[in-house]
Amino acid sequence: MNPIPTRTLNWDFSDGLLGQVEAVVDWIAQNVDYVAGSTDEQSSAVNVLERRCGVCRDFAHLAGLR
């Protein structure tokens, strides 16, 4: 199991809520690959972070949209 590299998350939240949302979405886009069939309904956001791949549903879970 690969640890989540929190030391590399250099987010600038000085832009308020919108800046926070953009930082999270940008991090996901740069660090998680879309791979069809890589997860299923039993996969958690933690699984996706560890594997660094997922499908649309997983991107929404990571972004906190669902």
Secondary structure, DSSP 8 states (H G I E B T S, - for coil): -----GGG-----TTHHHHHHHHHHHHHHHH-EE-TTS--TT--HHHHHHHTEE-HHHHHHHHT--
